[in-house]
């Protein structure tokens, strides 16, 4: 077994054991490497406690071991690869280095993904991208602005990145596809499990014409925690983030805050002061987290693209 194959199997096994963003597991894996950390876990080696000075690892080891089954991990990994899914690991040529920005920005933040699963053109993870995210129950105004921004990005060969959710995210994907542009969907479920189910056809189109990607294993169902962790991946992968419409409790605000913390430029579209659907955008603007964005051209300025840059032929 090659070094990469051993690392792939070990990271797959760890992904079965822990939830996305698990900082304790990341510290252990960074200290020993995924494969050796797994071997030490399997034997509950005393050196874990000696070299990683944290008493919490003892009960964690017991909890992790209860979920550990290397034979089952091997079978599931083979099934995923046989289904044509692509596995990306840190150190791979196409691994998006931007995910590592989370570590440098805040060592105590949820860890970067152990691995990524993808369907589609993984090279898109290296291309300039604009994340567009916002309200699931967006208004006609929010959908209109979203379509205009996504279309403008697609026309300038900028990848549109979103979460495939209802509302703003779905509108962004559709607009990019309609403009024959590239779009990436970051999922909170496995890449072989369309969620929401009502976007099954859309997600399939994205996988065919662009890319779907997830840090959770194939077949995995989404949970509230996985949605929260999905937001940090969107923030890290994007060169800039725009929120066309979002309420005061929208998860898009967390994505915007995380992107701001990573040094990404963030934009928000204002709405009527009486609109609860735009209250979150107004909060981002008032806090100074986001710059005011009124149209697609202003959104692309977040990426440093000039007004006179020619459109895609």
Order of alpha helices (4+ residues) and beta strands (2+ residues): alpha-alpha-alpha-alpha-alpha-alpha-beta-alpha-beta-beta-alpha-beta-alpha-beta-alpha-beta-alpha-beta-alpha-beta-alpha-beta-alpha
